[in-house]
């Protein structure tokens, strides 16, 4: 997917970078957002963040659990990675979106990006962590990921696409309703990976060291997204033919599912599931991991 053509040499900038619209490098479209959809998105994002924060504070005061508040803060930090993911993932937002003054890495972002990951990481990460520590089956974990992330993402991003709020641009034949198929799978399988990171953080990071999750969660986010999706990112941002892009997309889907599945096969996690399954069948007393939230 990396191509070399002497005829393109003239078009490189002084920094050796091909400008958008040249040699397969996609050119972002100019969008015009439906203002009602944009305002509703802002309200839902900040409302969800407020609800997640209140829940985290309630868990802290009522149950003396610091983890939800740590995850909420980690989500706020992770949100600042979004421009990097948008750059490699060829995503652009409408410039006339309300509150469009949040700037990171030189890219202006919609206001909901600032808090968009906080409720996702705090509530979603906490729930999947509990599922893992309680030995819930792989089917339950992947079903949770699909219901909590996959299906809502399809609905929300399609609404954004058709209302002009967001666009995945470039010559990308894998888009369904404007959303790349591999992007949906990539984001859905990220949730179990969060759960595993949180599980081992709870096991080994005691006391104030648990706050290291505010670094680990953002690193996991961008490391996983770029790590599993780079074949599709390269194909879309090049002159690769349609067949190559589809092969790259299928590879991303396979890598995403396989990575999450193999991580959940860590012997300790498998033993917890096996013990919980045996207890459910009445063969053993339930096994607890010894890791609590």
KASUL-V698551 format. One record per residue. RES is the residue in three letters. NEAR is the number of other ideal C-beta (glycine too) atoms within 10 Angstrom. Layout:
res = <RES:RES>
near = <NEAR:NEAR>
This chain:
res = <UNK:UNK:UNK:UNK:UNK:UNK:UNK:UNK:UNK:UNK:UNK:UNK:UNK:UNK:UNK:UNK:UNK:UNK:UNK:UNK:UNK:UNK:UNK:UNK:UNK:UNK:UNK:UNK:UNK:UNK:UNK:UNK:UNK:UNK:UNK:UNK:UNK:UNK:UNK:UNK:UNK:UNK:UNK:UNK:UNK:UNK:UNK:UNK:UNK:UNK:UNK:UNK:UNK:UNK:UNK:UNK:UNK:UNK:UNK:UNK:UNK:UNK:UNK:UNK:UNK:UNK:UNK:UNK:UNK:UNK:UNK:UNK:UNK:UNK:UNK:UNK:UNK:UNK:UNK:UNK:UNK:UNK:UNK:UNK:UNK:UNK:UNK:UNK:UNK:UNK:UNK:UNK:UNK:UNK:UNK:UNK:UNK:UNK:UNK:UNK:UNK:UNK:UNK:UNK:UNK:UNK:UNK:UNK:UNK:UNK:UNK:UNK:UNK:UNK:UNK:UNK:UNK:UNK:UNK:UNK:UNK:UNK:UNK:UNK:UNK:UNK:UNK:UNK:UNK:UNK:UNK:UNK:UNK:UNK:UNK:UNK:UNK:UNK:UNK:UNK:UNK:UNK:UNK:UNK:UNK:UNK:UNK:UNK:UNK:UNK:UNK:UNK:UNK:UNK:UNK:UNK:UNK:UNK:UNK:UNK:UNK:UNK:UNK:UNK:UNK:UNK:UNK:UNK:UNK:UNK:UNK:UNK:UNK:UNK:UNK:UNK:UNK:UNK:UNK:UNK:UNK:UNK:UNK:UNK:UNK:UNK:UNK:UNK:UNK:UNK:UNK:UNK:UNK:UNK:UNK:UNK:UNK:UNK:UNK:UNK:UNK:UNK:UNK:UNK:UNK:UNK:UNK:UNK:UNK:UNK:UNK:UNK:UNK:UNK:UNK:UNK:UNK:UNK:UNK:UNK:UNK:UNK:UNK:UNK:UNK:UNK:UNK:UNK:UNK:UNK:UNK:UNK:UNK:UNK:UNK:UNK:UNK:UNK:UNK:UNK:UNK:UNK:UNK:UNK:UNK:UNK:UNK:UNK:UNK:UNK:UNK:UNK:UNK:UNK:UNK:UNK:UNK:UNK:UNK:UNK:UNK:UNK:UNK:UNK:UNK:UNK:UNK:UNK:UNK:UNK:UNK:UNK:UNK:UNK:UNK:UNK:UNK:UNK:UNK:UNK:UNK:UNK:UNK:UNK:UNK:UNK:UNK:UNK:UNK:UNK:UNK:UNK:UNK>
near = <18:6:10:6:9:6:7:15:8:7:14:13:9:5:5:6:11:15:11:13:11:15:14:17:18:17:13:15:11:11:19:12:22:17:15:9:17:24:14:13:24:17:11:14:20:18:12:18:23:13:13:24:19:10:17:24:13:12:18:15:9:8:11:7:16:16:23:23:19:26:31:25:19:29:27:21:18:25:24:16:20:23:18:16:18:20:15:17:22:22:19:18:22:23:11:14:27:15:14:16:10:17:10:16:12:7:15:13:22:24:18:21:18:19:22:23:26:26:24:25:30:28:20:22:28:24:15:25:25:17:21:24:22:15:23:19:13:15:8:14:21:19:14:19:24:18:11:17:20:18:13:12:17:18:12:15:21:15:17:24:17:12:19:20:23:24:19:20:20:23:16:22:13:21:18:10:11:16:21:26:19:27:26:20:22:25:21:23:25:23:25:24:22:28:27:18:21:30:22:16:23:20:13:11:16:9:7:8:10:18:16:14:24:17:12:19:25:20:13:22:26:15:13:21:21:16:13:25:26:16:20:31:22:16:27:28:22:21:15:21:12:12:10:15:23:16:16:23:24:15:17:24:21:13:20:25:16:12:18:25:14:9:16:18:11:14:7:10:20:13:13:22:21:13:18:20:15:15:14:12:8:7:9:13:9:11:17:13:18:9:17:10:15>
